[in-house]
Amino acid sequence: MAENPNKKQINIELNDEIAQGIYSNLAIITHSNSEFIVDFIKMMPGIPKAKVKSRIILTPQHAKRLLKALNENVSKYEAIHGHIKEAKDPIPFSLGGPTAQA
């Protein structure tokens, strides 16, 4: 089968720092008429303050593509590993850890 000569290939670079990733256990999504903003947050047990670790700004078209890609990947994951249980409380304020006291 011949390669499509009109199909362009993208060279994507991933440096070591970005490859390490950033842990997030909460995402907050907001939008305007021209963009979607996804803030990835790391909450720690017993700490009432959380920090935004990364912010991604998307066009509505890219947000819809991301939604489709996430749906496809979650379906593939569940087909292999089984159903993903959803948390009863979507925002785990305590995360099950001890309460901080001064």
Biopython code that builds the backbone (N, CA, C, O; Angstrom):
import numpy as np
from Bio.PDB.StructureBuilder import StructureBuilder

atoms = [
    (1, "MET", "N", (0.850, -1.172, 0.000)),
    (1, "MET", "CA", (0.000, 0.000, 0.000)),
    (1, "MET", "C", (0.899, 1.239, 0.000)),
    (1, "MET", "O", (1.814, 1.332, 0.818)),
    (2, "ALA", "N", (0.659, 2.162, -0.877)),
    (2, "ALA", "CA", (1.492, 3.349, -1.039)),
    (2, "ALA", "C", (1.131, 4.399, 0.007)),
    (2, "ALA", "O", (-0.029, 4.533, 0.398)),
    (3, "GLU", "N", (2.143, 5.142, 0.452)),
    (3, "GLU", "CA", (1.937, 6.245, 1.377)),
    (3, "GLU", "C", (1.198, 7.371, 0.675)),
    (3, "GLU", "O", (1.366, 7.574, -0.528)),
    (4, "ASN", "N", (0.387, 8.098, 1.413)),
    (4, "ASN", "CA", (-0.313, 9.250, 0.858)),
    (4, "ASN", "C", (0.684, 10.406, 0.776)),
    (4, "ASN", "O", (1.124, 10.903, 1.813)),
    (5, "PRO", "N", (1.054, 10.850, -0.438)),
    (5, "PRO", "CA", (2.052, 11.910, -0.565)),
    (5, "PRO", "C", (1.573, 13.261, -0.037)),
    (5, "PRO", "O", (2.395, 14.139, 0.227)),
    (6, "ASN", "N", (0.269, 13.446, 0.121)),
    (6, "ASN", "CA", (-0.269, 14.712, 0.624)),
    (6, "ASN", "C", (-0.308, 14.771, 2.153)),
    (6, "ASN", "O", (-0.526, 15.834, 2.732)),
    (7, "LYS", "N", (-0.095, 13.620, 2.802)),
    (7, "LYS", "CA", (-0.152, 13.567, 4.259)),
    (7, "LYS", "C", (1.173, 14.056, 4.840)),
    (7, "LYS", "O", (2.233, 13.503, 4.547)),
    (8, "LYS", "N", (1.098, 15.106, 5.673)),
    (8, "LYS", "CA", (2.294, 15.675, 6.281)),
    (8, "LYS", "C", (2.566, 14.998, 7.614)),
    (8, "LYS", "O", (1.641, 14.632, 8.339)),
    (9, "GLN", "N", (3.840, 14.838, 7.927)),
    (9, "GLN", "CA", (4.249, 14.240, 9.187)),
    (9, "GLN", "C", (4.711, 15.344, 10.131)),
    (9, "GLN", "O", (5.393, 16.281, 9.715)),
    (10, "ILE", "N", (4.335, 15.229, 11.400)),
    (10, "ILE", "CA", (4.704, 16.225, 12.396)),
    (10, "ILE", "C", (5.805, 15.638, 13.272)),
    (10, "ILE", "O", (5.687, 14.513, 13.758)),
    (11, "ASN", "N", (6.859, 16.390, 13.466)),
    (11, "ASN", "CA", (7.942, 15.992, 14.353)),
    (11, "ASN", "C", (7.696, 16.659, 15.705)),
    (11, "ASN", "O", (7.768, 17.883, 15.821)),
    (12, "ILE", "N", (7.408, 15.859, 16.717)),
    (12, "ILE", "CA", (7.086, 16.380, 18.043)),
    (12, "ILE", "C", (8.265, 16.139, 18.974)),
    (12, "ILE", "O", (8.756, 15.017, 19.094)),
    (13, "GLU", "N", (8.714, 17.207, 19.632)),
    (13, "GLU", "CA", (9.839, 17.106, 20.563)),
    (13, "GLU", "C", (9.309, 17.065, 21.989)),
    (13, "GLU", "O", (8.405, 17.820, 22.347)),
    (14, "LEU", "N", (9.876, 16.181, 22.797)),
    (14, "LEU", "CA", (9.497, 16.050, 24.198)),
    (14, "LEU", "C", (10.774, 16.094, 25.025)),
    (14, "LEU", "O", (11.532, 15.126, 25.066)),
    (15, "ASN", "N", (11.007, 17.244, 25.694)),
    (15, "ASN", "CA", (12.243, 17.344, 26.479)),
    (15, "ASN", "C", (12.090, 16.592, 27.803)),
    (15, "ASN", "O", (10.985, 16.215, 28.192)),
    (16, "ASP", "N", (13.219, 16.380, 28.488)),
    (16, "ASP", "CA", (13.236, 15.570, 29.708)),
    (16, "ASP", "C", (12.344, 16.133, 30.809)),
    (16, "ASP", "O", (11.671, 15.373, 31.506)),
    (17, "GLU", "N", (12.331, 17.458, 30.975)),
    (17, "GLU", "CA", (11.528, 18.067, 32.036)),
    (17, "GLU", "C", (10.038, 17.829, 31.806)),
    (17, "GLU", "O", (9.319, 17.445, 32.729)),
    (18, "ILE", "N", (9.578, 18.055, 30.586)),
    (18, "ILE", "CA", (8.162, 17.842, 30.265)),
    (18, "ILE", "C", (7.813, 16.357, 30.311)),
    (18, "ILE", "O", (6.702, 15.996, 30.700)),
    (19, "ALA", "N", (8.743, 15.497, 29.919)),
    (19, "ALA", "CA", (8.504, 14.055, 29.922)),
    (19, "ALA", "C", (8.239, 13.514, 31.328)),
    (19, "ALA", "O", (7.588, 12.480, 31.483)),
    (20, "GLN", "N", (8.742, 14.212, 32.356)),
    (20, "GLN", "CA", (8.507, 13.788, 33.740)),
    (20, "GLN", "C", (7.029, 13.907, 34.119)),
    (20, "GLN", "O", (6.547, 13.172, 34.979)),
    (21, "GLY", "N", (6.324, 14.818, 33.487)),
    (21, "GLY", "CA", (4.903, 15.005, 33.759)),
    (21, "GLY", "C", (4.658, 15.772, 35.047)),
    (21, "GLY", "O", (5.579, 16.015, 35.828)),
    (22, "ILE", "N", (3.417, 16.145, 35.254)),
    (22, "ILE", "CA", (2.982, 16.846, 36.457)),
    (22, "ILE", "C", (1.762, 16.102, 36.984)),
    (22, "ILE", "O", (0.801, 15.879, 36.248)),
    (23, "TYR", "N", (1.799, 15.718, 38.254)),
    (23, "TYR", "CA", (0.679, 15.009, 38.853)),
    (23, "TYR", "C", (-0.463, 15.976, 39.125)),
    (23, "TYR", "O", (-0.256, 17.084, 39.621)),
    (24, "SER", "N", (-1.663, 15.539, 38.794)),
    (24, "SER", "CA", (-2.863, 16.321, 39.058)),
    (24, "SER", "C", (-3.968, 15.374, 39.498)),
    (24, "SER", "O", (-4.157, 14.311, 38.907)),
    (25, "ASN", "N", (-4.704, 15.768, 40.548)),
    (25, "ASN", "CA", (-5.845, 14.957, 40.976)),
    (25, "ASN", "C", (-7.146, 15.757, 40.938)),
    (25, "ASN", "O", (-8.165, 15.345, 41.494)),
    (26, "LEU", "N", (-7.087, 16.913, 40.266)),
    (26, "LEU", "CA", (-8.287, 17.724, 40.078)),
    (26, "LEU", "C", (-8.088, 18.606, 38.852)),
    (26, "LEU", "O", (-7.012, 19.172, 38.659)),
    (27, "ALA", "N", (-9.106, 18.721, 38.036)),
    (27, "ALA", "CA", (-9.074, 19.633, 36.895)),
    (27, "ALA", "C", (-10.317, 20.514, 36.962)),
    (27, "ALA", "O", (-11.423, 20.039, 37.219)),
    (28, "ILE", "N", (-10.110, 21.796, 36.727)),
    (28, "ILE", "CA", (-11.221, 22.747, 36.682)),
    (28, "ILE", "C", (-11.252, 23.334, 35.281)),
    (28, "ILE", "O", (-10.237, 23.815, 34.777)),
    (29, "ILE", "N", (-12.412, 23.292, 34.659)),
    (29, "ILE", "CA", (-12.556, 23.744, 33.279)),
    (29, "ILE", "C", (-13.490, 24.938, 33.234)),
    (29, "ILE", "O", (-14.595, 24.899, 33.774)),
    (30, "THR", "N", (-13.034, 26.004, 32.584)),
    (30, "THR", "CA", (-13.861, 27.183, 32.349)),
    (30, "THR", "C", (-13.776, 27.504, 30.859)),
    (30, "THR", "O", (-12.899, 27.006, 30.154)),
    (31, "HIS", "N", (-14.697, 28.338, 30.395)),
    (31, "HIS", "CA", (-14.657, 28.684, 28.982)),
    (31, "HIS", "C", (-15.242, 30.068, 28.734)),
    (31, "HIS", "O", (-16.037, 30.590, 29.516)),
    (32, "SER", "N", (-14.819, 30.634, 27.618)),
    (32, "SER", "CA", (-15.401, 31.869, 27.103)),
    (32, "SER", "C", (-15.945, 31.529, 25.718)),
    (32, "SER", "O", (-16.007, 30.358, 25.345)),
    (33, "ASN", "N", (-16.333, 32.536, 24.965)),
    (33, "ASN", "CA", (-16.835, 32.244, 23.618)),
    (33, "ASN", "C", (-15.718, 31.832, 22.667)),
    (33, "ASN", "O", (-15.999, 31.295, 21.596)),
    (34, "SER", "N", (-14.453, 32.069, 23.031)),
    (34, "SER", "CA", (-13.361, 31.780, 22.102)),
    (34, "SER", "C", (-12.339, 30.772, 22.600)),
    (34, "SER", "O", (-11.458, 30.368, 21.840)),
    (35, "GLU", "N", (-12.437, 30.346, 23.883)),
    (35, "GLU", "CA", (-11.435, 29.405, 24.386)),
    (35, "GLU", "C", (-11.939, 28.619, 25.587)),
    (35, "GLU", "O", (-12.844, 29.043, 26.306)),
    (36, "PHE", "N", (-11.315, 27.448, 25.780)),
    (36, "PHE", "CA", (-11.518, 26.628, 26.963)),
    (36, "PHE", "C", (-10.226, 26.673, 27.763)),
    (36, "PHE", "O", (-9.136, 26.578, 27.200)),
    (37, "ILE", "N", (-10.351, 26.817, 29.079)),
    (37, "ILE", "CA", (-9.187, 26.848, 29.956)),
    (37, "ILE", "C", (-9.300, 25.664, 30.903)),
    (37, "ILE", "O", (-10.303, 25.504, 31.599)),
    (38, "VAL", "N", (-8.261, 24.835, 30.921)),
    (38, "VAL", "CA", (-8.220, 23.678, 31.809)),
    (38, "VAL", "C", (-7.081, 23.896, 32.799)),
    (38, "VAL", "O", (-5.911, 23.937, 32.418)),
    (39, "ASP", "N", (-7.438, 24.036, 34.070)),
    (39, "ASP", "CA", (-6.447, 24.164, 35.138)),
    (39, "ASP", "C", (-6.296, 22.803, 35.800)),
    (39, "ASP", "O", (-7.270, 22.226, 36.282)),
    (40, "PHE", "N", (-5.058, 22.290, 35.820)),
    (40, "PHE", "CA", (-4.746, 21.029, 36.477)),
    (40, "PHE", "C", (-4.163, 21.355, 37.849)),
    (40, "PHE", "O", (-3.199, 22.111, 37.968)),
    (41, "ILE", "N", (-4.771, 20.766, 38.885)),
    (41, "ILE", "CA", (-4.482, 21.123, 40.272)),
    (41, "ILE", "C", (-4.035, 19.891, 41.041)),
    (41, "ILE", "O", (-4.513, 18.782, 40.800)),
    (42, "LYS", "N", (-3.110, 20.103, 41.974)),
    (42, "LYS", "CA", (-2.695, 19.022, 42.874)),
    (42, "LYS", "C", (-3.146, 19.385, 44.279)),
    (42, "LYS", "O", (-2.711, 20.385, 44.850)),
    (43, "MET", "N", (-4.035, 18.548, 44.831)),
    (43, "MET", "CA", (-4.514, 18.728, 46.201)),
    (43, "MET", "C", (-3.812, 17.701, 47.075)),
    (43, "MET", "O", (-3.643, 16.548, 46.678)),
    (44, "MET", "N", (-3.403, 18.123, 48.267)),
    (44, "MET", "CA", (-2.728, 17.218, 49.195)),
    (44, "MET", "C", (-3.637, 16.942, 50.382)),
    (44, "MET", "O", (-4.398, 17.818, 50.794)),
    (45, "PRO", "N", (-3.569, 15.725, 50.941)),
    (45, "PRO", "CA", (-4.419, 15.367, 52.076)),
    (45, "PRO", "C", (-4.220, 16.306, 53.259)),
    (45, "PRO", "O", (-3.091, 16.600, 53.654)),
    (46, "GLY", "N", (-5.337, 16.773, 53.819)),
    (46, "GLY", "CA", (-5.299, 17.587, 55.015)),
    (46, "GLY", "C", (-4.844, 19.028, 54.811)),
    (46, "GLY", "O", (-4.742, 19.782, 55.778)),
    (47, "ILE", "N", (-4.571, 19.418, 53.576)),
    (47, "ILE", "CA", (-4.132, 20.786, 53.302)),
    (47, "ILE", "C", (-5.253, 21.502, 52.556)),
    (47, "ILE", "O", (-5.616, 21.100, 51.450)),
    (48, "PRO", "N", (-5.811, 22.569, 53.158)),
    (48, "PRO", "CA", (-6.968, 23.231, 52.552)),
    (48, "PRO", "C", (-6.630, 24.068, 51.314)),
    (48, "PRO", "O", (-7.533, 24.487, 50.589)),
    (49, "LYS", "N", (-5.350, 24.314, 51.067)),
    (49, "LYS", "CA", (-4.957, 25.132, 49.925)),
    (49, "LYS", "C", (-4.360, 24.234, 48.840)),
    (49, "LYS", "O", (-3.541, 23.361, 49.127)),
    (50, "ALA", "N", (-4.776, 24.457, 47.599)),
    (50, "ALA", "CA", (-4.266, 23.677, 46.468)),
    (50, "ALA", "C", (-3.672, 24.630, 45.449)),
    (50, "ALA", "O", (-4.052, 25.799, 45.380)),
    (51, "LYS", "N", (-2.733, 24.120, 44.654)),
    (51, "LYS", "CA", (-2.073, 24.948, 43.659)),
    (51, "LYS", "C", (-2.373, 24.460, 42.253)),
    (51, "LYS", "O", (-2.430, 23.257, 41.997)),
    (52, "VAL", "N", (-2.563, 25.410, 41.345)),
    (52, "VAL", "CA", (-2.655, 25.076, 39.927)),
    (52, "VAL", "C", (-1.245, 24.717, 39.481)),
    (52, "VAL", "O", (-0.323, 25.521, 39.617)),
    (53, "LYS", "N", (-1.078, 23.516, 38.952)),
    (53, "LYS", "CA", (0.236, 23.050, 38.513)),
    (53, "LYS", "C", (0.461, 23.290, 37.026)),
    (53, "LYS", "O", (1.600, 23.402, 36.575)),
    (54, "SER", "N", (-0.634, 23.369, 36.264)),
    (54, "SER", "CA", (-0.519, 23.599, 34.829)),
    (54, "SER", "C", (-1.837, 24.152, 34.307)),
    (54, "SER", "O", (-2.908, 23.780, 34.787)),
    (55, "ARG", "N", (-1.755, 25.036, 33.327)),
    (55, "ARG", "CA", (-2.950, 25.596, 32.689)),
    (55, "ARG", "C", (-2.807, 25.373, 31.189)),
    (55, "ARG", "O", (-1.784, 25.706, 30.591)),
    (56, "ILE", "N", (-3.843, 24.807, 30.598)),
    (56, "ILE", "CA", (-3.873, 24.579, 29.158)),
    (56, "ILE", "C", (-5.033, 25.394, 28.588)),
    (56, "ILE", "O", (-6.156, 25.325, 29.087)),
    (57, "ILE", "N", (-4.751, 26.158, 27.548)),
    (57, "ILE", "CA", (-5.775, 26.972, 26.890)),
    (57, "ILE", "C", (-5.997, 26.397, 25.497)),
    (57, "ILE", "O", (-5.056, 26.238, 24.720)),
    (58, "LEU", "N", (-7.260, 26.085, 25.192)),
    (58, "LEU", "CA", (-7.628, 25.421, 23.940)),
    (58, "LEU", "C", (-8.679, 26.214, 23.180)),
    (58, "LEU", "O", (-9.499, 26.909, 23.779)),
    (59, "THR", "N", (-8.649, 26.106, 21.861)),
    (59, "THR", "CA", (-9.758, 26.626, 21.074)),
    (59, "THR", "C", (-10.942, 25.678, 21.271)),
    (59, "THR", "O", (-10.736, 24.532, 21.668)),
    (60, "PRO", "N", (-12.164, 26.115, 21.008)),
    (60, "PRO", "CA", (-13.312, 25.210, 21.118)),
    (60, "PRO", "C", (-13.147, 23.951, 20.247)),
    (60, "PRO", "O", (-13.544, 22.859, 20.655)),
    (61, "GLN", "N", (-12.569, 24.105, 19.060)),
    (61, "GLN", "CA", (-12.370, 22.960, 18.176)),
    (61, "GLN", "C", (-11.391, 21.949, 18.795)),
    (61, "GLN", "O", (-11.627, 20.743, 18.735)),
    (62, "HIS", "N", (-10.310, 22.436, 19.380)),
    (62, "HIS", "CA", (-9.355, 21.530, 20.013)),
    (62, "HIS", "C", (-9.937, 20.909, 21.281)),
    (62, "HIS", "O", (-9.639, 19.756, 21.594)),
    (63, "ALA", "N", (-10.759, 21.653, 22.011)),
    (63, "ALA", "CA", (-11.414, 21.099, 23.195)),
    (63, "ALA", "C", (-12.313, 19.932, 22.801)),
    (63, "ALA", "O", (-12.353, 18.914, 23.492)),
    (64, "LYS", "N", (-13.033, 20.082, 21.692)),
    (64, "LYS", "CA", (-13.913, 19.002, 21.235)),
    (64, "LYS", "C", (-13.102, 17.789, 20.784)),
    (64, "LYS", "O", (-13.497, 16.649, 21.030)),
    (65, "ARG", "N", (-11.962, 18.034, 20.120)),
    (65, "ARG", "CA", (-11.077, 16.922, 19.725)),
    (65, "ARG", "C", (-10.525, 16.202, 20.952)),
    (65, "ARG", "O", (-10.423, 14.975, 20.963)),
    (66, "LEU", "N", (-10.166, 16.975, 21.997)),
    (66, "LEU", "CA", (-9.669, 16.377, 23.234)),
    (66, "LEU", "C", (-10.749, 15.526, 23.888)),
    (66, "LEU", "O", (-10.470, 14.419, 24.350)),
    (67, "LEU", "N", (-11.969, 16.026, 23.931)),
    (67, "LEU", "CA", (-13.092, 15.266, 24.486)),
    (67, "LEU", "C", (-13.252, 13.937, 23.749)),
    (67, "LEU", "O", (-13.398, 12.890, 24.380)),
    (68, "LYS", "N", (-13.225, 13.978, 22.434)),
    (68, "LYS", "CA", (-13.366, 12.759, 21.626)),
    (68, "LYS", "C", (-12.218, 11.795, 21.899)),
    (68, "LYS", "O", (-12.440, 10.594, 22.059)),
    (69, "ALA", "N", (-10.985, 12.315, 21.955)),
    (69, "ALA", "CA", (-9.822, 11.462, 22.198)),
    (69, "ALA", "C", (-9.877, 10.836, 23.589)),
    (69, "ALA", "O", (-9.548, 9.660, 23.747)),
    (70, "LEU", "N", (-10.291, 11.611, 24.611)),
    (70, "LEU", "CA", (-10.417, 11.061, 25.960)),
    (70, "LEU", "C", (-11.490, 9.982, 26.014)),
    (70, "LEU", "O", (-11.283, 8.938, 26.633)),
    (71, "ASN", "N", (-12.641, 10.217, 25.371)),
    (71, "ASN", "CA", (-13.699, 9.201, 25.336)),
    (71, "ASN", "C", (-13.206, 7.904, 24.703)),
    (71, "ASN", "O", (-13.458, 6.818, 25.226)),
    (72, "GLU", "N", (-12.505, 8.017, 23.577)),
    (72, "GLU", "CA", (-11.981, 6.835, 22.894)),
    (72, "GLU", "C", (-10.975, 6.093, 23.769)),
    (72, "GLU", "O", (-11.005, 4.865, 23.850)),
    (73, "ASN", "N", (-10.085, 6.839, 24.422)),
    (73, "ASN", "CA", (-9.059, 6.204, 25.237)),
    (73, "ASN", "C", (-9.619, 5.593, 26.511)),
    (73, "ASN", "O", (-9.158, 4.531, 26.929)),
    (74, "VAL", "N", (-10.601, 6.232, 27.141)),
    (74, "VAL", "CA", (-11.235, 5.638, 28.316)),
    (74, "VAL", "C", (-11.955, 4.356, 27.923)),
    (74, "VAL", "O", (-11.900, 3.371, 28.659)),
    (75, "SER", "N", (-12.627, 4.350, 26.779)),
    (75, "SER", "CA", (-13.305, 3.138, 26.307)),
    (75, "SER", "C", (-12.310, 2.006, 26.070)),
    (75, "SER", "O", (-12.571, 0.862, 26.442)),
    (76, "LYS", "N", (-11.175, 2.318, 25.456)),
    (76, "LYS", "CA", (-10.131, 1.303, 25.214)),
    (76, "LYS", "C", (-9.569, 0.786, 26.544)),
    (76, "LYS", "O", (-9.365, -0.416, 26.712)),
    (77, "TYR", "N", (-9.321, 1.699, 27.481)),
    (77, "TYR", "CA", (-8.801, 1.326, 28.796)),
    (77, "TYR", "C", (-9.768, 0.371, 29.493)),
    (77, "TYR", "O", (-9.364, -0.678, 29.995)),
    (78, "GLU", "N", (-11.067, 0.751, 29.520)),
    (78, "GLU", "CA", (-12.064, -0.069, 30.209)),
    (78, "GLU", "C", (-12.253, -1.422, 29.528)),
    (78, "GLU", "O", (-12.561, -2.407, 30.199)),
    (79, "ALA", "N", (-12.079, -1.486, 28.231)),
    (79, "ALA", "CA", (-12.190, -2.765, 27.523)),
    (79, "ALA", "C", (-11.087, -3.734, 27.973)),
    (79, "ALA", "O", (-11.289, -4.948, 27.990)),
    (80, "ILE", "N", (-9.937, -3.194, 28.330)),
    (80, "ILE", "CA", (-8.812, -4.023, 28.764)),
    (80, "ILE", "C", (-8.822, -4.244, 30.277)),
    (80, "ILE", "O", (-8.638, -5.370, 30.739)),
    (81, "HIS", "N", (-9.036, -3.176, 31.050)),
    (81, "HIS", "CA", (-8.853, -3.214, 32.497)),
    (81, "HIS", "C", (-10.138, -3.243, 33.309)),
    (81, "HIS", "O", (-10.081, -3.392, 34.530)),
    (82, "GLY", "N", (-11.280, -3.109, 32.679)),
    (82, "GLY", "CA", (-12.542, -3.092, 33.393)),
    (82, "GLY", "C", (-13.024, -1.683, 33.686)),
    (82, "GLY", "O", (-12.306, -0.706, 33.472)),
    (83, "HIS", "N", (-14.236, -1.596, 34.172)),
    (83, "HIS", "CA", (-14.914, -0.324, 34.425)),
    (83, "HIS", "C", (-14.150, 0.521, 35.450)),
    (83, "HIS", "O", (-13.706, 0.007, 36.477)),
    (84, "ILE", "N", (-14.003, 1.798, 35.170)),
    (84, "ILE", "CA", (-13.386, 2.738, 36.107)),
    (84, "ILE", "C", (-14.479, 3.238, 37.047)),
    (84, "ILE", "O", (-15.477, 3.802, 36.598)),
    (85, "LYS", "N", (-14.292, 3.033, 38.344)),
    (85, "LYS", "CA", (-15.270, 3.509, 39.325)),
    (85, "LYS", "C", (-15.103, 5.005, 39.505)),
    (85, "LYS", "O", (-13.986, 5.510, 39.620)),
    (86, "GLU", "N", (-16.227, 5.709, 39.527)),
    (86, "GLU", "CA", (-16.201, 7.148, 39.752)),
    (86, "GLU", "C", (-16.297, 7.428, 41.242)),
    (86, "GLU", "O", (-16.988, 6.720, 41.973)),
    (87, "ALA", "N", (-15.596, 8.468, 41.686)),
    (87, "ALA", "CA", (-15.648, 8.870, 43.091)),
    (87, "ALA", "C", (-17.035, 9.417, 43.406)),
    (87, "ALA", "O", (-17.653, 10.075, 42.568)),
    (88, "LYS", "N", (-17.523, 9.146, 44.613)),
    (88, "LYS", "CA", (-18.831, 9.659, 45.020)),
    (88, "LYS", "C", (-18.797, 11.174, 45.154)),
    (88, "LYS", "O", (-19.741, 11.862, 44.765)),
    (89, "ASP", "N", (-17.698, 11.692, 45.709)),
    (89, "ASP", "CA", (-17.519, 13.138, 45.854)),
    (89, "ASP", "C", (-16.539, 13.575, 44.778)),
    (89, "ASP", "O", (-15.360, 13.230, 44.853)),
    (90, "PRO", "N", (-16.993, 14.327, 43.774)),
    (90, "PRO", "CA", (-16.103, 14.676, 42.673)),
    (90, "PRO", "C", (-14.937, 15.572, 43.069)),
    (90, "PRO", "O", (-13.936, 15.625, 42.354)),
    (91, "ILE", "N", (-15.045, 16.280, 44.196)),
    (91, "ILE", "CA", (-13.941, 17.127, 44.661)),
    (91, "ILE", "C", (-13.542, 16.633, 46.046)),
    (91, "ILE", "O", (-14.185, 16.978, 47.038)),
    (92, "PRO", "N", (-12.476, 15.819, 46.122)),
    (92, "PRO", "CA", (-12.083, 15.226, 47.406)),
    (92, "PRO", "C", (-11.353, 16.225, 48.293)),
    (92, "PRO", "O", (-10.122, 16.262, 48.299)),
    (93, "PHE", "N", (-12.105, 17.044, 49.052)),
    (93, "PHE", "CA", (-11.483, 18.083, 49.860)),
    (93, "PHE", "C", (-10.546, 17.512, 50.913)),
    (93, "PHE", "O", (-9.491, 18.094, 51.163)),
    (94, "SER", "N", (-10.893, 16.397, 51.535)),
    (94, "SER", "CA", (-10.026, 15.859, 52.566)),
    (94, "SER", "C", (-9.089, 14.789, 52.029)),
    (94, "SER", "O", (-8.039, 14.541, 52.622)),
    (95, "LEU", "N", (-9.439, 14.155, 50.930)),
    (95, "LEU", "CA", (-8.653, 13.066, 50.351)),
    (95, "LEU", "C", (-8.363, 11.956, 51.339)),
    (95, "LEU", "O", (-7.426, 11.181, 51.146)),
    (96, "GLY", "N", (-9.155, 11.869, 52.392)),
    (96, "GLY", "CA", (-9.017, 10.779, 53.340)),
    (96, "GLY", "C", (-7.855, 10.906, 54.303)),
    (96, "GLY", "O", (-7.629, 9.993, 55.096)),
    (97, "GLY", "N", (-7.116, 11.990, 54.268)),
    (97, "GLY", "CA", (-5.962, 12.161, 55.138)),
    (97, "GLY", "C", (-6.327, 12.839, 56.447)),
    (97, "GLY", "O", (-7.471, 13.247, 56.645)),
    (98, "PRO", "N", (-5.356, 12.956, 57.336)),
    (98, "PRO", "CA", (-5.629, 13.622, 58.614)),
    (98, "PRO", "C", (-5.844, 15.108, 58.423)),
    (98, "PRO", "O", (-5.314, 15.708, 57.488)),
    (99, "THR", "N", (-6.624, 15.698, 59.310)),
    (99, "THR", "CA", (-6.880, 17.128, 59.268)),
    (99, "THR", "C", (-5.722, 17.855, 59.912)),
    (99, "THR", "O", (-5.303, 17.512, 61.018)),
    (100, "ALA", "N", (-5.202, 18.858, 59.226)),
    (100, "ALA", "CA", (-4.078, 19.628, 59.770)),
    (100, "ALA", "C", (-4.551, 20.487, 60.929)),
    (100, "ALA", "O", (-5.632, 21.073, 60.874)),
    (101, "GLN", "N", (-3.745, 20.562, 61.973)),
    (101, "GLN", "CA", (-4.063, 21.396, 63.130)),
    (101, "GLN", "C", (-2.821, 22.178, 63.524)),
    (101, "GLN", "O", (-1.694, 21.697, 63.399)),
    (102, "ALA", "N", (-3.053, 23.395, 64.003)),
    (102, "ALA", "CA", (-1.915, 24.215, 64.444)),
    (102, "ALA", "C", (-1.816, 24.212, 65.944)),
    (102, "ALA", "O", (-0.922, 24.846, 66.506)),
]
sb = StructureBuilder()
sb.init_structure("model")
sb.init_model(0)
sb.init_chain("A")
sb.init_seg("    ")
for serial, (resi, resn, name, xyz) in enumerate(atoms, 1):
    if name == "N":
        sb.init_residue(resn, " ", resi, " ")
    sb.init_atom(name, np.array(xyz, "f"), 0.0, 1.0, " ", f" {name:<3s}", serial, name[0])
structure = sb.get_structure()
